[in-house]
Amino acid sequence: MSTAIIVLGVLALIVVVLALWVVGIYNSLVALRNRFKNAFAQIDVQLKRRYDLIPNLVETAKGYLKHERETLEAVIKARNIAASAAEAVAANPANGAAVKNLMGAEAGLTGALSRLMVVSEQYPDLKANQNMMQLTEELTSTENKVAFARQAFNDSVMTYNTTREVFPNVIFAGMFGFQPAELFKIEDPTERNAPQVKFN
């Protein structure tokens, strides 16, 4: 009888150790998922700042670019699409489809802003406008902050995905519903060129 109790005690200890080990895996995946969600929240703050600057930029340019209505409307439309996509990702940064949609919307916005900057180069009075210079400086600063926030997000996603995919975590990640996270990356190589927002 005492041998049976020892065997049962050892088995119970093994079960407890295994349960604690699984709990540790689960908790580390939760912590890493929360870390990349927080990292996206930092991107979201900078994107909102960017989206808030764009209407002011367009308003400032509107008086000078009377014949460039299409360009101005394209910027506002692209900004609205990107802002909507960012809201969807902010609601659930783990949604890979929403992140891909945001990447596409951001690419469209970057292209529209680039066209606005190219067109505005043709208007010397606009380039010299104090509001326009200040807005473009703020936009450039915000673009840099977005880039840093994207880097932090991608680092967090990489850590989460790596932890999720290593053995034996991959077994439990699937059981507990931890899906892979999507990197915030540039799909089209032409989009890698930063928009030119300086007027000099």
C-alpha positions as CSV (number, residue, x, y, z in Angstrom):
1,M,0.0,0.0,0.0
2,S,2.8,2.4,0.8
3,T,4.3,1.8,-2.7
4,A,0.9,2.6,-4.3
5,I,0.8,5.9,-2.3
6,I,4.3,6.8,-3.4
7,V,3.4,6.1,-7.1
8,L,0.2,8.1,-6.8
9,G,2.1,10.9,-5.1
10,V,4.8,10.9,-7.9
11,L,2.1,10.9,-10.6
12,A,0.2,13.7,-8.9
13,L,3.5,15.7,-8.7
14,I,4.1,15.1,-12.4
15,V,0.6,16.2,-13.2
16,V,1.0,19.4,-11.1
17,V,4.4,20.2,-12.7
18,L,3.0,19.7,-16.2
19,A,-0.1,21.8,-15.3
20,L,2.2,24.6,-14.0
21,W,4.3,24.3,-17.2
22,V,1.2,24.7,-19.4
23,V,0.0,27.6,-17.3
24,G,3.5,29.2,-17.8
25,I,3.3,28.8,-21.6
26,Y,-0.3,30.2,-21.6
27,N,0.7,33.2,-19.5
28,S,3.8,34.0,-21.6
29,L,1.7,33.9,-24.8
30,V,-0.9,36.2,-23.2
31,A,1.8,38.7,-22.1
32,L,3.4,38.7,-25.5
33,R,0.0,39.2,-27.3
34,N,-0.7,42.1,-25.0
35,R,2.7,43.5,-25.7
36,F,2.1,43.6,-29.5
37,K,-1.4,45.0,-29.0
38,N,0.2,47.8,-26.9
39,A,2.8,48.3,-29.6
40,F,0.0,48.8,-32.1
41,A,-1.7,51.3,-29.8
42,Q,1.5,53.4,-30.1
43,I,1.3,53.2,-33.9
44,D,-2.4,54.2,-33.6
45,V,-1.6,57.3,-31.6
46,Q,0.9,58.5,-34.3
47,L,-1.4,57.6,-37.2
48,K,-4.2,59.6,-35.6
49,R,-1.9,62.5,-35.3
50,R,-1.0,62.1,-38.9
51,Y,-4.7,61.9,-39.9
52,D,-5.4,65.0,-37.9
53,L,-2.6,66.9,-39.7
54,I,-3.7,66.0,-43.2
55,P,-6.9,68.1,-43.3
56,N,-5.0,71.1,-42.1
57,L,-2.4,70.6,-44.8
58,V,-5.1,70.3,-47.4
59,E,-6.9,73.4,-46.1
60,T,-3.7,75.4,-46.3
61,A,-3.0,74.2,-49.8
62,K,-6.6,74.6,-51.0
63,G,-6.3,78.4,-51.6
64,Y,-3.1,77.9,-53.7
65,L,-4.1,74.8,-55.5
66,K,-7.4,75.8,-57.0
67,H,-6.8,73.9,-60.2
68,E,-5.7,70.7,-58.4
69,R,-9.0,69.8,-56.8
70,E,-8.6,66.1,-57.8
71,T,-5.3,65.8,-55.9
72,L,-6.8,67.4,-52.8
73,E,-9.8,65.2,-52.9
74,A,-7.6,62.1,-53.4
75,V,-5.6,63.0,-50.2
76,I,-8.8,63.4,-48.1
77,K,-10.3,60.2,-49.5
78,A,-7.1,58.2,-48.8
79,R,-6.9,59.7,-45.3
80,N,-10.4,58.7,-44.5
81,I,-9.9,55.1,-45.8
82,A,-6.7,54.8,-43.8
83,A,-8.3,56.2,-40.6
84,S,-11.1,53.7,-41.0
85,A,-8.7,50.9,-41.5
86,A,-6.7,52.0,-38.4
87,E,-9.8,51.9,-36.3
88,A,-10.5,48.3,-37.4
89,V,-6.9,47.3,-36.4
90,A,-7.1,49.2,-33.1
91,A,-10.2,47.2,-32.2
92,N,-8.2,43.9,-32.7
93,P,-4.5,44.2,-33.6
94,A,-4.4,40.4,-33.7
95,N,-6.6,40.4,-36.8
96,G,-4.2,39.8,-39.7
97,A,-6.7,40.7,-42.4
98,A,-7.3,44.1,-40.7
99,V,-3.6,44.7,-40.5
100,K,-3.1,43.9,-44.2
101,N,-6.0,46.2,-45.0
102,L,-4.4,49.0,-43.0
103,M,-1.1,48.4,-44.8
104,G,-2.9,48.9,-48.2
105,A,-4.7,52.0,-47.0
106,E,-1.5,53.5,-45.7
107,A,0.2,52.8,-49.0
108,G,-2.7,54.7,-50.7
109,L,-2.4,57.6,-48.4
110,T,1.4,57.8,-48.8
111,G,0.9,57.9,-52.6
112,A,-1.7,60.6,-52.4
113,L,0.5,62.7,-50.1
114,S,3.4,62.3,-52.4
115,R,1.3,63.5,-55.3
116,L,0.2,66.5,-53.2
117,M,3.8,67.4,-52.4
118,V,4.8,67.1,-56.0
119,V,2.0,69.4,-57.1
120,S,2.7,71.9,-54.4
121,E,6.3,72.2,-55.5
122,Q,4.9,74.1,-58.5
123,Y,3.5,76.9,-56.3
124,P,6.3,79.0,-54.8
125,D,3.8,81.0,-52.7
126,L,2.5,77.8,-51.1
127,K,6.0,76.6,-50.4
128,A,6.7,79.9,-48.6
129,N,3.5,79.9,-46.6
130,Q,4.3,79.7,-42.8
131,N,1.4,77.4,-42.0
132,M,2.4,75.0,-44.8
133,M,6.0,74.9,-43.7
134,Q,4.9,74.2,-40.1
135,L,2.4,71.5,-41.1
136,T,4.9,69.7,-43.3
137,E,7.5,69.8,-40.6
138,E,5.0,68.3,-38.1
139,L,4.0,65.7,-40.7
140,T,7.7,64.8,-41.3
141,S,8.2,64.4,-37.5
142,T,5.0,62.3,-37.3
143,E,6.2,60.1,-40.2
144,N,9.4,59.4,-38.2
145,K,7.4,58.6,-35.1
146,V,5.2,56.2,-37.1
147,A,8.3,54.5,-38.5
148,F,9.7,54.0,-35.0
149,A,6.3,52.7,-33.7
150,R,6.0,50.3,-36.6
151,Q,9.5,48.9,-35.7
152,A,8.5,48.4,-32.1
153,F,5.2,46.7,-33.2
154,N,7.0,44.4,-35.6
155,D,9.6,43.5,-32.9
156,S,6.8,42.6,-30.5
157,V,4.9,40.6,-33.2
158,M,8.1,38.7,-34.1
159,T,8.7,37.8,-30.4
160,Y,5.1,36.7,-30.0
161,N,5.1,34.7,-33.3
162,T,8.5,33.0,-32.4
163,T,7.3,32.1,-28.9
164,R,4.1,30.8,-30.3
165,E,5.7,28.7,-33.0
166,V,8.5,27.0,-31.0
167,F,7.9,23.5,-29.7
168,P,6.1,22.6,-27.4
169,N,4.4,26.1,-27.3
170,V,2.9,25.5,-30.8
171,I,0.8,22.7,-29.5
172,F,-0.7,24.7,-26.7
173,A,-1.0,27.9,-28.7
174,G,-3.3,26.2,-31.1
175,M,-5.3,24.7,-28.3
176,F,-5.7,28.0,-26.6
177,G,-6.5,30.0,-29.8
178,F,-3.4,32.0,-30.1
179,Q,-3.3,32.8,-33.8
180,P,-0.2,34.2,-35.6
181,A,0.1,38.0,-35.7
182,E,0.7,39.9,-38.9
183,L,3.7,42.1,-39.3
184,F,3.1,45.7,-40.3
185,K,5.2,45.6,-43.5
186,I,5.4,47.2,-46.9
187,E,4.2,44.9,-49.6
188,D,5.1,46.9,-52.7
189,P,8.8,47.9,-53.0
190,T,7.9,51.2,-54.6
191,E,6.1,52.1,-51.4
192,R,9.4,52.0,-49.5
193,N,10.2,55.5,-50.7
194,A,9.2,58.0,-48.0
195,P,6.9,60.8,-49.1
196,Q,8.8,64.0,-49.7
197,V,7.2,66.6,-47.5
198,K,9.8,69.3,-47.5
199,F,9.3,72.6,-49.4
200,N,12.8,73.9,-50.1
